[in-house]
Amino acid sequence: MYALVDCNNFYVSCERVFQPALAGRPVVVLSNNDGCLIARSDEAKALGLKMGEPFHLVRATLERHRVAVFSSNYALYGDMSRRVMEVLSSFSPEAEPYSIDESFLKLTGLELLYPNLESCAHAIREAVRQQVGVPVCVGVAPTKTLAKLANRLARKCGQGVMVLATPEKQAAARQDTAVGTVWGVGRKYSQKLLAMGVVTAADLANLPEGWARRHLGGVVGQRLWRELNGQPCLAEQFGEQAAPPKQGTSRHSVTCTRSFGRPQQEWAVVREAIATFMARGAEKLRRYNLEAHVVTVLLGTDRYANPGLATRTGVVTLALATADTGELSRAALTALRRVFRPGVAYYRAGILLSGLEPAGQAQFGLFEATPEQRERSHRLMTALDALNTRLGRQTVRLAAAAGPAPAWRGRCAFPSAAYTTEWEQLWTIC
């Protein structure tokens, strides 16, 4: 059996842990640069506030209803996520983080410690609440797809726990779930299925397996059908080789993009931003034991003021995949020179690393770095990551990267403290 543990309104819940007076009050968290709403409490959702709404369009509504507003505090959210995952790992060594606020747990063997799966799920929920302070919902089922479905129903029913242990409960859950909300059914396939009269997850599960393979992308659709019918077939990826969280990282690419606090025209400022983004992207690669072949730099202008192409991209393909910050930064700056135009106001920038492969499996070329040079690079990056883990991100960095207060940093008008990662901002109890 699998459990999917999902934190409720995670960013909002993190803010409430350190500001208990916000309980019961509508709260929203804004995206980078205070652009739009990316997290809403249940009270804020009840006011009709939508995910992704631009902040400037709903500001009057927020003020009228005394909604608490926060800029994104990723240092806090990342550390709180780590704490949640540590609690979950204490229940099962086979824990697979799926995103910053979600994780799969394999529950094999836990039936020996708890009288039933419901009591186990409630124990998980209570442990996270007591030790971290974040509310979670737990969905339990024999497959990951059904566990996702169970988690959605757990939140919907208000109990926080849903266990689909029997075929009868699984059938009822499929009947209560719209096909467009099934994990793995995107917008395009949802429209296609609805046009064919497939409205619920039960409708899809009741179709022949061959139909799913033919109409839903071959083997991917076949796996989805089997998972819906209680046959686990999605690969388990636990421990060090676990799939990376979806925020900015996938099996195919690593991204780091930001909007600037104000438009930037200076080469030195944009170069510093790109070098900083690349340092973070390379750190992600090393965290998930990956290397990249292709470096892409993106520069964006005001899409409304400048008709035509709003985003320019420069691409550099490396002969040998790498996760070395220095090598990737040199490639990124080469790509930046190709697309940067003096006098143009840039509103956003970013990097994308693709052509990913597992680290240490590169095929060496005759004129490329020797194994000894690659080993020195690996030791250097390991030392760099260790120092920044111990002393704080970007404490040790390339000279081209930004310091603690770059000129291009985004707007952050409603900050909260980094309660768990900065000595100077520790929670004060009077």
C-alpha positions in Angstrom: 0.0 0.0 0.0 1.1 3.6 -0.7 0.3 6.7 1.2 0.4 10.2 -0.4 0.9 12.8 2.3 0.1 16.4 1.0 0.5 19.5 3.1 -2.6 21.7 3.2 -2.1 25.2 1.6 1.6 24.7 2.4 3.0 28.2 2.0 0.1 29.6 4.1 0.5 26.9 6.7 4.2 27.7 7.1 3.4 31.3 7.8 0.7 30.3 10.3 3.1 28.1 12.3 5.0 31.2 13.4 2.0 33.6 13.5 -0.8 31.7 15.3 -3.1 34.8 15.2 -3.6 34.1 11.5 -5.6 31.0 12.2 -9.1 31.4 10.8 -8.1 34.6 9.0 -7.8 34.7 5.2 -4.2 34.6 4.1 -2.5 34.7 0.7 1.1 34.3 -0.5 2.5 36.0 -3.6 4.8 34.8 -6.2 8.3 36.1 -6.9 8.3 39.9 -7.4 4.9 40.0 -5.6 3.3 39.3 -9.0 0.3 37.0 -8.4 -1.4 34.7 -5.8 0.3 31.3 -5.5 -1.1 30.1 -2.2 -4.5 30.8 -0.5 -5.9 29.7 2.8 -9.4 28.1 2.8 -10.8 31.4 4.0 -9.2 33.3 1.1 -10.6 30.7 -1.4 -14.1 31.3 0.1 -13.8 35.0 -0.8 -13.5 33.9 -4.5 -9.7 34.6 -4.8 -8.3 32.5 -7.6 -4.9 30.9 -8.0 -2.6 32.9 -10.2 -4.7 36.2 -10.0 -2.5 39.3 -10.4 -1.9 41.0 -7.1 -2.6 44.5 -8.4 -6.0 43.4 -9.7 -7.2 42.0 -6.4 -5.5 44.3 -4.0 -8.6 46.3 -3.2 -10.5 43.0 -2.4 -7.6 41.9 -0.2 -7.7 45.2 1.7 -11.5 45.2 2.0 -11.5 41.8 3.6 -8.4 42.3 5.7 -6.6 39.4 4.0 -3.1 38.9 5.4 -0.6 39.1 2.5 2.9 37.7 2.4 5.7 37.7 -0.2 7.2 34.3 -1.0 9.7 33.1 1.7 11.3 30.2 0.0 14.0 29.8 2.7 11.3 29.2 5.2 9.2 26.9 3.0 12.2 24.8 1.9 13.3 24.2 5.5 9.8 23.4 6.7 9.4 21.0 3.8 12.7 19.3 4.9 11.2 19.0 8.4 8.0 17.4 7.1 10.0 14.9 5.0 12.1 13.9 8.1 8.9 13.1 10.1 7.6 11.1 7.2 10.9 9.2 6.9 10.5 8.1 10.5 7.4 6.1 9.5 8.9 4.5 6.4 12.4 4.3 5.0 10.8 4.2 1.6 9.8 7.8 1.3 9.6 9.5 -2.1 9.3 13.3 -2.2 7.1 14.3 -5.1 7.1 18.0 -4.6 7.9 20.6 -1.9 4.7 19.7 -0.1 4.0 16.1 -1.2 5.5 12.7 -0.6 4.7 9.1 -1.3 5.3 6.5 1.5 5.4 2.8 1.0 3.6 1.3 4.0 4.9 -2.2 3.8 5.4 -3.6 7.3 3.5 -0.9 9.1 0.5 -3.2 9.6 2.6 -4.9 12.3 2.7 -1.6 14.3 -0.9 -0.3 13.8 -4.2 -2.1 14.1 -5.3 -0.9 10.6 -4.3 1.5 7.9 -6.7 4.2 9.1 -4.9 4.4 12.5 -1.5 4.5 10.7 -2.7 7.4 8.5 -4.0 9.3 11.5 -0.7 8.7 13.3 1.3 10.2 10.3 -1.0 13.2 10.3 -0.8 13.8 14.0 3.0 13.4 14.0 3.5 16.1 11.3 1.1 18.4 13.1 2.9 18.0 16.5 6.5 18.1 15.3 6.2 20.6 12.5 2.9 22.4 13.0 1.7 21.9 9.4 -1.7 20.2 8.7 -1.6 17.4 6.1 -4.0 15.1 4.4 -3.2 11.4 3.9 -4.6 9.2 1.1 -3.8 5.5 1.2 -4.4 3.0 -1.7 -2.7 0.1 -3.5 -1.3 2.3 -6.3 0.2 5.8 -6.5 -2.5 7.0 -8.8 -5.3 5.8 -6.4 -3.3 7.3 -3.5 -3.4 10.7 -5.2 -7.1 10.2 -5.8 -7.6 9.2 -2.1 -5.7 12.3 -0.9 -8.0 14.6 -2.9 -11.0 12.9 -1.4 -9.5 13.1 2.1 -9.3 16.9 1.8 -12.8 17.1 0.2 -14.5 15.1 3.0 -12.8 17.2 5.7 -11.5 14.2 7.7 -7.9 14.5 6.4 -7.6 10.7 5.9 -9.0 8.5 3.2 -8.1 4.8 2.9 -9.1 2.9 -0.3 -8.2 -0.6 0.9 -11.1 -2.6 -0.7 -12.3 -2.9 -4.3 -15.7 -1.4 -3.2 -14.1 1.7 -1.8 -11.9 2.1 -4.8 -14.9 1.8 -7.1 -16.8 4.4 -5.2 -13.8 6.8 -5.2 -13.4 6.5 -8.9 -17.1 7.3 -9.4 -16.7 10.4 -7.3 -13.7 11.7 -9.2 -13.9 13.8 -12.4 -11.6 12.3 -15.1 -9.8 15.7 -15.5 -8.6 15.6 -11.9 -7.0 12.1 -12.2 -3.2 12.2 -11.8 -1.7 11.8 -15.3 -4.7 13.2 -17.2 -3.7 16.6 -18.4 -5.9 19.3 -19.9 -5.5 18.0 -23.5 -6.5 14.4 -22.6 -9.2 15.7 -20.3 -10.9 17.5 -23.2 -10.5 14.5 -25.5 -12.0 12.1 -22.9 -14.9 14.4 -22.2 -15.7 14.6 -25.9 -15.8 10.8 -26.0 -18.2 10.7 -23.1 -15.6 9.6 -20.4 -16.6 11.9 -17.5 -15.4 10.1 -14.4 -12.4 8.1 -13.3 -14.8 5.1 -13.2 -15.7 5.6 -16.8 -12.0 5.5 -17.8 -11.2 2.5 -15.6 -14.2 0.5 -17.0 -12.9 0.9 -20.6 -10.8 -1.9 -22.1 -7.1 -1.7 -21.4 -6.4 -1.7 -25.1 -8.6 1.4 -25.6 -6.5 3.3 -23.0 -3.3 2.2 -24.8 -4.6 3.3 -28.1 -6.1 6.7 -27.1 -3.9 7.9 -24.2 -0.4 7.8 -25.4 0.5 4.1 -25.7 2.2 2.5 -22.7 1.7 5.7 -20.6 -2.1 5.4 -21.0 -1.9 1.7 -20.3 -0.1 2.3 -17.0 -2.6 4.9 -16.0 -5.5 2.5 -16.7 -3.8 -0.3 -14.7 -3.0 2.1 -11.8 -6.7 3.2 -11.7 -7.7 -0.5 -11.5 -5.5 -1.1 -8.5 -2.4 -2.6 -10.3 0.8 -0.8 -9.2 3.1 -0.2 -12.2 4.7 3.2 -11.6 8.3 2.7 -10.7 9.3 3.2 -7.1 12.2 5.7 -6.7 13.2 6.0 -3.1 16.2 7.3 -1.3 19.1 9.0 -3.1 17.8 8.3 -6.6 14.3 9.6 -5.9 12.7 11.7 -8.6 13.4 15.4 -8.0 10.6 17.7 -6.8 8.6 19.2 -9.6 9.3 22.8 -8.6 11.9 23.9 -11.2 13.2 20.4 -11.7 12.0 17.4 -13.8 13.5 14.3 -15.3 14.1 16.4 -18.5 15.2 19.8 -17.4 16.2 22.1 -14.5 15.1 25.7 -14.6 15.7 28.9 -12.6 13.9 32.0 -13.7 13.1 35.3 -12.0 11.3 38.6 -12.8 13.4 41.6 -12.0 12.2 44.1 -9.3 12.6 46.8 -12.0 13.7 46.7 -15.7 17.4 46.2 -16.3 19.5 47.4 -19.2 23.0 47.1 -17.9 25.1 44.1 -19.2 26.9 43.8 -15.8 23.6 43.5 -13.9 22.0 40.9 -16.3 25.2 38.9 -16.4 25.3 38.8 -12.6 21.7 37.5 -12.5 22.4 34.8 -15.1 25.5 33.7 -13.1 23.4 33.5 -9.9 20.7 31.5 -11.6 23.2 29.1 -13.0 24.8 28.5 -9.6 21.4 27.5 -8.3 20.7 25.3 -11.3 24.0 23.5 -11.0 23.4 23.0 -7.3 20.1 21.3 -8.2 21.9 19.1 -10.7 24.3 17.9 -8.1 21.6 17.4 -5.6 19.9 14.8 -7.8 23.1 13.3 -9.2 22.6 14.7 -12.8 24.7 16.4 -15.4 23.5 18.6 -18.3 24.5 18.7 -22.0 22.5 21.8 -23.1 22.5 25.3 -21.5 19.7 27.8 -22.5 19.6 31.4 -21.4 16.3 33.3 -21.5 15.8 37.1 -21.5 12.3 38.6 -21.4 11.1 42.1 -22.3 7.8 43.8 -21.6 5.4 41.7 -23.7 2.9 44.5 -23.8 5.2 47.5 -24.6 7.2 45.6 -27.3 5.2 44.0 -30.1 6.8 40.9 -31.4 9.1 38.4 -29.7 9.0 39.0 -25.9 11.5 36.3 -25.0 14.9 35.7 -26.6 16.8 32.5 -26.0 20.5 31.6 -26.5 21.6 27.9 -26.5 25.0 26.4 -26.0 25.5 22.6 -26.4 28.3 21.1 -24.4 30.5 18.3 -25.8 30.5 16.7 -22.4 27.7 16.8 -19.8 28.6 18.5 -16.5 27.3 19.8 -13.2 30.3 22.0 -12.6 29.1 25.5 -11.8 32.1 27.2 -13.5 31.7 25.3 -16.7 28.0 25.8 -16.9 28.4 29.5 -16.0 30.9 30.0 -18.8 28.5 28.4 -21.3 25.6 30.5 -20.0 27.5 33.7 -20.4 28.4 32.7 -23.9 24.7 32.2 -24.7 23.9 35.5 -23.0 26.3 37.4 -25.3 24.4 36.1 -28.3 21.0 37.4 -27.1 21.7 40.5 -25.0 21.0 43.8 -26.8 22.3 47.1 -25.2 19.6 49.6 -24.4 16.8 47.0 -24.2 15.0 46.9 -20.9 14.8 43.3 -19.6 12.0 42.4 -17.2 13.0 38.8 -16.5 15.7 36.3 -17.1 16.5 32.7 -16.5 18.4 29.6 -17.4 17.3 26.1 -18.4 19.5 23.0 -18.2 18.5 20.1 -20.4 20.0 17.0 -22.1 20.2 15.5 -18.6 21.9 12.2 -17.8 23.1 10.5 -14.6 26.4 11.8 -13.3 29.5 9.8 -13.9 28.2 8.2 -17.1 29.6 10.6 -19.7 31.4 9.3 -22.7 34.8 11.1 -22.8 36.0 12.7 -26.0 39.6 12.8 -27.2 40.0 16.6 -26.6 37.7 16.9 -23.6 38.5 17.0 -19.9 40.5 14.0 -18.6 39.0 11.7 -15.9 41.5 13.3 -13.5 40.2 16.8 -14.3 36.7 15.6 -13.9 37.5 14.1 -10.5 39.1 17.4 -9.4 36.0 19.3 -10.5 33.8 16.8 -8.6 35.8 17.3 -5.4 35.6 21.1 -5.8 31.9 21.1 -6.2 31.4 18.7 -3.3 33.4 21.1 -1.1 31.4 24.1 -2.4 28.1 22.4 -1.6 29.3 21.3 1.8 30.3 24.9 2.7 27.1 26.4 1.5 25.0 23.8 3.3 26.9 24.6 6.5 27.2 28.4 6.2 24.2 29.3 4.1 23.4 29.4 0.3 25.8 31.5 -1.8 28.2 32.1 1.1 30.9 30.7 -1.3 30.2 31.6 -4.9 31.7 32.5 -8.2 32.8 36.2 -8.4 30.3 36.7 -11.3 27.3 35.7 -9.1 25.4 38.1 -6.9 25.8 38.9 -3.3 23.1 39.1 -0.7 21.3 42.3 -2.1 21.6 42.3 -5.9 20.3 45.3 -7.9 18.0 43.0 -9.9 16.3 41.3 -7.0 12.5 41.2 -7.1 10.0 43.2 -5.1 9.3 41.8 -1.7 7.0 44.2 0.0 5.4 41.8 2.5 8.3 39.6 3.8 8.1 37.3 6.8 11.2 36.2 8.7 13.4 33.2 7.9 12.5 31.8 11.3 14.3 28.5 11.0 17.4 29.4 8.9 18.8 32.7 10.1 20.1 33.3 13.6 19.1 37.0 13.5 15.5 36.1 12.6 14.8 33.4 15.1 11.3 33.5 16.6 11.2 35.6 19.7 8.9 34.6 22.5 8.2 37.3 25.1 
